[in-house]
Structures are given as structure tokens and as C-alpha cells.
């Protein structure tokens, strides 16, 4: 049975095999903690993803190194007596060595490694703060080594790591499953506890506290909880605004487990039921999302999934009288992008927007329908992607004179102006690509209208 350290070692070996360093030496800093002004504490530390992927650790101010003569070595901080008084003993070198499966040394020994590799060119992955603050890594005399940094090789290695990170192994998928289980629990709390008079911030707290009760390491990103018109702001930060009867609330929140992210969005009524156009638009987005998930399989171009979703959204909005024209003509003119301005989703893993989302050589498009697409590549088995179509009535776009001029005929402005405060709807799940199609990771958070309305009715009767 493969251990964690074995898998991490295989990743390192694969990178060096595919991109030999020759006379170069490689440094991969994890990143530094960021002090909180006026306190003795630091912001929550998140190691650079390239470091985590190749080191299998989350240690601040540490550096993973490699050279042809010294193989892989991890240099780590050892707290002195004063630091141990405030922060504890820390993990022993032997424990770290067992976990990461390579030689581990105190950071003070990095000077000897650098001296041994004097005359080599150096290339970097990971966090570039080492080059700006080497003294915090214990190397105040960094410039004295007269280094030559090979930026081209560093970029080549970074691209290679990104490509390798796309496909998840069984250990990574198991961690994502754990994150998904915590996310499910949090969203179920949100579905049952949201009600008129509650604030966005209060619902955020209820959801996130359940993440941690279910074993999450942290939230994968800043939770989005927006009600009413706030649901139209794509990266909305929850406020003290109170939910009102008749509104909907959009919740985009995910737990993280041992570095791996979950990312789920649900939209539901503050009251017991969807009403009026809420129901029509919700049914449209749910259909678009489910159709996209059904189309997932190895070899499918993610960009095509996005364009198919755009056509379906254009068709649905045309049927409702919000857009005017054939779906193909509307998408050609980017009319649907006024209401669906983001991409269908992104790769997911060690980052919420994981590395390697675009195939090398593919240039981003300037088109409104494509410029925010975060994934442009053929899907392969064990890739994990999000599928998250949405419809939003975004004041910034709808009030823009240029938008109204360009889309004078394609958008029914009289109707749009009547529902401009609608807000937005997004439905999102995390999908692993299998040989037979796409599979939702973790338990499915309810998303059909019947499921949601049954939960809401039961919750509001209690």
C-alpha cells in the first residue's frame, strides 16, 4: 500500500525526470507568515501550492531544495527556547522526515547547501518572498553567493508542476472527499437555518462553524453569502444586511481538508418557496448545470462545455423574453454574458482555482463570453472541475450606457429594468472526471426545487 511519503517522492522524481536540472539547483520556499499589526500573532498561514505538492508539508519559512549532487532536502525552522515559550515545541525533525520521506535539516544548514552549490545557476518554484526577505529564512547574506537565477528554467518547471497537478491521485481525491463531506454539512445547516431577519454574516458563521465541527482545516476561500441584490455581486463579502421575505440567498462556501479545497454554491429562498421569475430562472440554471455535468467525460473540451452552457442560457432567457434572438446569434454577440459574465468553472485541488487550467499555448480570448473562462483544455480522467453556471442582474453592467447601446435590440430593457434588483442565482458542484463520465465529489447538497422547498418548509415550521 502506497504511503503519503511514497506518493510525494514519486511526484518529485517525475518532475526531475521530465525536466532535468543539469547544472542548476532548485529552491522551493513555502512562504512566510504575515504579522498582524498591533499583536504578537500572524495571519493564517497557507504554504505555496507548488511547495505543498512536492514537499507534502505545510511548514512556514521552510525551503525544499534539489541539486544533482545533494538530492532532495527539506530545510525547516526549529523554534528556539524563546519561541517555544509562546508557540510550543513544534514538530520534531524525525517526525517531519517520516512524513515527507526525504532528508530534513534545520534551516541554519541551508547556508552550507548554498555554499556547496556555489557556481550553479539557481531556479525557483514556490513563494518568491525568499528573494525579497531572505533574512527571514535565515540567509541575510543571500547576495553574497553571487547567484545567477535561471528564470526560464523556473517557468518551465512551474508549467510542468501545474500540468502534473491536474490529475488527482487516490490520496488527493480522498482529501477532497473529506473536504466535500464537511462542505455538505455546512450547506445543510445553511439550508435549514436561513430565515427572514437573519443577517448574511450570521448565516456565514453557522455554515463555517459546521465545516470545522466536521473536521475542516479551514475554509477554502472567503465565504460568499449574499441576499437580494447582493447575490448579483460575484465575490460578495457577507454583511449585517438582514434577509427579507421574498428574497433569495446565494451561498458559495467550501471547506478545506489538509490543503485540498471544496467549492459548492447553492441559491434558495429566504421563505418557504421560490416565487415568480425566481422559479423560472432557477429551473433554467439547474438544467444548464445538470446538462453540463452529463456531458463530462475524458476528451471533452471544457471550453465547449462552457459555450454549450452559454447557448442554453441564451435560449432560456430568450424564451422568458429577457433576450431577443436565436441562441447562436445572442452568444455570437455576447448578449448572454451580460447575465452570465464568468466561466462555467475551474480546476479544483490544492487551490480553489487550481493550477494548469489552460493548456499551454492557448491564448485567452477578449470576448465577453470567454475572457473570464478559467479552464481551457480537454478533460482527462481524475481531473476535478467545478460546474457553476449562473444568472445575475448586475447593476454595474445593466446601468452602463455602452452596454445599453451595444445590446439595444438583443436585451429587453423594459423588462430588465423591472427586475433589476433581482440579485443572482448560481448552482455549483465539484466533479471528478471518471472513465465513464463525471461524478460529484462527496454527498450531494440538495438542489432541485422540490428538495429545497421541502427542507425550507420543514425548517420554517420548527
N, C-alpha and C positions, 0 to 999 in steps of 0.2 A: 504493500500500500504506500503510495506516494505521500510524503510529508510536506508540510508547508515549506520547509527549508529546501527540500529537493526541487520543488516547483520553481522557487525563486532562483536557485542555482541554474536550472535549465534555461530560464529567461536570460540570465547574464551570459551564459555560454552561447546562446543563439545570437545575441546581439554582436558579440565579438567575432563569431564565425562569419556572420553576414557582412560585417564591416570591420576588417582587421585594422588595428590602430598603427601598425608598423612602428615608427619611432615616437609616436605620440603617447602622452599619458592623459588619462581621463579623470576628471574630478566631477562629482555629482553632489553638491551641497543640498541639504534638506531644507534649509531656510532658518531664519532667526525668529525668536519670539519678539513680539511688538509690545513695548511697555505701554501701560495705561497711565497717562499723566495724572499726577497727584495721588498715586497709590504705589504700593510695593508689588503690584501684580501685573499680569500680562494678558493680552487678548488671547482667546482660544487658539492654540497652535494647530496649524494644518500643514504638514510637510508637503513639499513639492511632489506632484504625482509621479514624475519620472523617477525620483528618488524612492518613493514608496514601492513602485513597480519592480525596481531592480534590487533594492535593499531588503524589502519585506519588513520594514520598520517605520516608525513614526517619531523619530528622535530629533529634537531641535538642535540646531547648531552642530550637526554631525555631517561627515563627508564620506561618501563611498568613492573609492579610488580603484583604478586599474592601470597597470602598465605591463608590458611584455615580461619584464623581469621580476615583478612583485605580485602578480596575480591580483585578485580582488581582496581589498582590505577595507573595513569599516572603522573609521575613527570617530569616537564618541566622547561626549562631555562626561567627566567624572566630577560630581559635586565635591567641593572642599568642605571642611568642617563647618565653616560659617553658613554655607548654602544648605548643608544638611540639617542645620538647626531649624531653618524655615521651610524647607521643601521635602525633607525626609532623605532616606538613604539612597533611593534610586535603584535601578536595576543593576545587577552585577554583570561584569564582563562575561562571566561564564554563562549566565542566563541568556544574554544577548547573542553570544556565539552559538549556543544551541538553537536559538530561534531562527537566526538568519543563515546558518550554515556556511560561515566563512570566518577568516581571521578578524578579530575585533581588537582594537588597540585604543588607549586613551588619546584624546585629541592632541595632547602635547607631543606625541610621537609623529604627528604629521610633518613636523619640521624635518625629521630625518628622512621621511619618504620623499619630500620635495627636494632635499639635498641629493638624494640618491638618483633622482630623475632630472637633476640639473642638466641643461643641454638639450632636453627633449622639448618638443613643442607640446603645449597643453591644449586640451579641448574640454569644454564644459557642457554638461547637461544640468538639469535641476535648477535651483534658485540662483539667480545671478547676484544676490546680495553679498556673496563671498568676495566678489571683485570690488565691491563698494565698501564693505566693512570687514576686511579680513581679520582685523584685531579681535572681533567678537568670536571668531573661530580659533583664536589663539595664534594667529600668524600676522603680527603687526608689521613684520618686515617682508611682506609678500613681494614688493617691487624689487627687493634685493636679489631675487632669484633670476632676474633678467629673462623673464619668460616671454616666449612667443606664443600667442594664442591662435590656434587654428580654428577660425570661425566657420569655415566651410565644412570641415570635418564635424564640428559640433552640430551644425544644421543637418548634415546627413544622418548623424546618429539620432538626433531628435526625431526626424522624419521616420526613421526605422523603428524607434520605440513606439511612436504613435501608431504605425501600421500593425505592430505586434500586439498592441493593447486592444485592437478592435475585437478580436475573437477571445471570448472568456473561457477559461478552463473550469473544471468542475468545482474547484475551491472558490474561485471568484463567483460563480453562479450560486454557490451555497451561501456566501456572504450577502449577495444581492437578495436571495430568498429571505434571509433573516431581516434585512432592511425592509423588504416588502411586507413582511408579517407585522412589523411594528407600525408601518405606514397604514396598513389596513385597520389596525386597532384605533389609531388616531382619527382616521377619517370616519370610522363608525361612531366615535364619540361626537364628532362634529355634526354628523347627520342627525343624531338623536338630541343634541343639546341646543342647537341654534334655535332662537326664537326672538320675536319682537321685543325690543328693549335691551337686548344683549348687545355688547359692543364687539366690533371686529377684533379688537385686542383681547377681549375676554375669551372669544372662541379660539383664537390662536393659542392662548395659554392652555385651554382644555385639550386641544389636539396635541400640542407638543409635549405636554406632561405625560400623555399616554404613550407617545413614542418612547420616552425614557423609561416608563414603567415596563415596557415590553422589550427592553434591552438595547435600545439605540445608543450609539456612541455620541451622536449629536444630530442636529438637523442637517440635512444635506445641503440646504440653502436657506435664505431668509424666506419664511413662510409668507405666502400671499393670501390675504383674506380681504376681499372687497365686496361690499354690498351696494345694491342700487347702481348708480352711475360709477361708483368706484371700481366696479367689476370690469369696466372698459379700459382701465389702466393696466397694461400688461404686467408690469412688475410693481404692483401696488403694495405699499407698506401699511399694515393694519393700523387703524387709528381708534380714537374713542367714539367714532360715529356709531350710533345705535341702529340696529336693524329695525326696519319698519315693515309692517304687514303689507303684503303685495309685492315686495321686492324679492329679488333672488340674491344669493350669496355665492361667490366664486371662491373656492378654496384650493390653492395649489401648494401642496406641502408634502415633504418627503423626509423619511428618517435615513440616517446613515449608520451602517454597521461595519466596524473595522475598516473604514476607509471607502466602502462601497455604497453608492447612492441609490435611493429610490426616488421616484418623481411621479406623483399622481395628482390629478386635478378632478374635482367634482363641482358641479353647479346645481344648486337646489333652491326651492322656495323657502322663504322665511316662514310662510304659513304652511298649511297642510297640502296645498295643491299648486301645480303650475296653472296659470290662468292666461287666457287670450293668446297673444302672439308669443308669450314665453313658451307655451307648449309646442307651437309650430316650429319655432327656431330650435328648441331643444331636440325635437324629433329629427330635424334635419341634421344637426351636428352629430347626434348619436348614430344615425345612418351612415354618415360620412366616415366616422371613426371605425365603425364595425366593418364597413366595406374595405377600408384600408388595411385593417388587421387581417381580413380574409385573403387579401392579395399578397401578403408577405410570404416569401419563400426564397431559398438560395437563388441568386442570379437576378432577382428583381432589382431594378434601379430605383433607389429611394426618391430621386427627383421625379420619376414617373408617378410614384405613389402620391407625391405632393401635387403634381399637376392634375391627376385624376380627382383628388380631393377638391382642388380649386374649381374644376369643371362641375362637380356635384354641388358645391356651394353656390356657384353662379346659377346653376339650373334651379336650385331650391329658392334662391332669392328672386329669381325671375318669376317663378310660379306664385310667389307671395306678392308680386307687384313692386318689390323694392328695387329690383334691377329690370332693365328693358333690353331684350335682345336674345340671340341664341347663346347658349353657354360658351361655345367656341369663340364667338365674336367678343363676348364680355371678357373672357380670360385673355384674349389677344390684346384687348385694350386695358387690361389690369383693373377692370371695374370692381371685381370681387375682392381685390387686395385692399380696397378702402375698408372693407369689413373683416377681412382675413389677412392682416398685414405681416404675419410671421410665417415661419416654415411649419411643415407638418410635424416636425420633431427633431430629434438629435440622437447621437450615440450616447450611451449611459454606461458608467462604470466607476472608476476612481474619481471622476469629476462628473458633475451634473451634466455639463456639456462636454462629453468626453473627447479625448484626442482622436485624431485620424478621421474626422467626419467628412472630409473631402478628399477624393482620390488625387494623388499628386499629378499636377499638370492641368487639372480642371480649374478654370478661372471663374470667380464669382460673376454673376450676372448683375447688370444695373437695373433690370426690370423690377418693377414694384412687386410682381408676383414671385420673384425668385431671389431678390437681393438679401433677404433675411433667412434663406434656407441654410441650415447648419449641417446638413448631410447631403452629399452628392457623390454617391458611389454605389456599386452593385452590392447587395446584401449577401453575406455568406453565413454558413452555419455557425452558431454560437455568438454572432453579433447580438448586442442588445440595443434596441432603439425605443424611443418614445413615439407614440402616435397621439397627437394632441391638436386636432382641428378646433377652430373657434370662430365665433362671430361676435363682433364688438361694434358699438356705436361710439366712436372715439371723437370727442369734441374737437380736438386739435385738427383732425383730418376733415371732419364734416364742416367746420367753420372756415376752412381755408379757401379763399377766393379762387386760387388756381385749381384746386380740386373741383370746385363747382363749375368752373369754366370748362375744364377738360371733360368732365363727366356730366355735362349739362343734359344730354339726352339719355345716357345709359343709367342714370340713377333717378329714381322718382323722388325728387327733393321735397315735394309737398308732404308725402307720406313719411319720409325720413325725419323731417323736422318735427312731426307729431310725436315720434317715438325716440327722439334724440337722447333722452335721459334713461333709455332702457338699461344701459350697462353692457354686460357681455356674458357669453357662455363659452366655456371650454371644457372638454372631456378628454382626459389623458390617462393612458396606461403604459406600463413598461413591458416590452415584448422581446422575448428571446427567439431568434431565428433557429428553427429546427429543420431537419431534413424533410419534414412533412408540412412545414408551414410556420406560422407564428404562434407562440404560446405566451399568455400573460404570466408574468412572474408573480408568485405569491397568490394569496386568496384575492378574488375579485371584489373590489369595493362596489356595492350595488350602483347601477347606473341607468336601468330602464325607468321609465316614468312610473310604472306600477310599483316597482320595488321601492323607489324613493318616496312616493306618496304614501305607501303603507307604513314605512318607517316614520315619516313625518307625522302622520295621523296618530299612530301609537304614542309617539313621543309627546305630542301636544295635548294628549288626553291625560297624561300622567301628572 
